[in-house]
Amino acid sequence: MVDALTWFASLSCILAALLVSLNAGAKWSGLGFLIFSLSSAAWVWASTLQDEAPLALQNIVLLAINLFGVYRYLWQPAKKEKSRRIGRTA
């Protein structure tokens, strides 16, 4: 199980890096950060099962950073766009 988990974490991290590096817009970058978050969570799980505390701690921090990226690219732009539309109609 740990082997499958680490493969998932590695491959999803590669996919997330590709999506973020494309710089194809907020939605694609946000999807990349969402996949990064899943990858970090998988690394935390796998490293906990293998008693690898440094790797678990590193990915807990990365998970927090990636969740901030999800917020920034998927939720925050919608709020900005909504406030722009309200400003135009006022």
N, C-alpha and C positions, 0 to 999 in steps of 0.2 A: 504494500500500500504506500509506503513512504517513497518508493521509487517512482510510482505513478504520480504522486503528489509533487515531487521535485521536478519531474519532466513537465507537468502542467505548469508549474510556477516558472520554469525557465522559458518554455515556448510562449506562454502568454506575456511574459516580460518582453520578449523579442518583438512580438506583435504590437504591444503597447508602444514601445520605443519607435517602431516604424510609423505608427499612426500620429504620434506627437511630432516626429521629425518632418512629416509631410507638410505641416503648417497649412493644412487645407481648410481651415476655419475652426470656429469655436466648437461646433458640434463634433467634429472629428477629433480634435484635441481632447475634448471632454470625454469622448468614448475611450481614447487612449488612456486617460487618467483613471477611468473606471476599470479598465482592464489591468492597469498597473495596481490598482487597489486589490483586485482579486488575486493577482500574482503575489503581492505582499502578504495578504492573508494566508495564502497557500504556503509561502515560505515560513511564516510564523508557525503554522500548524506543523509542517514537516520538521522544522528545527526544534520545536518543543518535543516532538516524538523522539528525536535523536539526541536530546539533551545538549543542544548547541545554543547556549544562552546568548553569546555575542550575535549570532545570526538572527536569533529571535528578536533581540533588542533592536538591532539595526532595522529590521523589517517592520517592527511596531512603529518606529519613527517614520519610516518611508510610507507606511500605511496612512499615518496622519497627514503627511505632506501630500500624498496622492488624493486623499479625500478632500483636501483643500483645493486641489486642482479640479476635481469633479465639481465642487461648489462654484469655483471661479468660472469655469468654462461652460457648465450646463445650467446652473441656476442663476447666477448673477447677471449674465447678459440679458436674460429675459426681463429682469427687473429694470435694467437700464433702458431697454427698448420700450417697455411699457411707459416709463416716465417720459421718454422722448415723445411718444404719441400723445400723451396727456398734455405736454407742453405745447405741441403744435395746435391742438384744438382749443386751447385756452386763449 
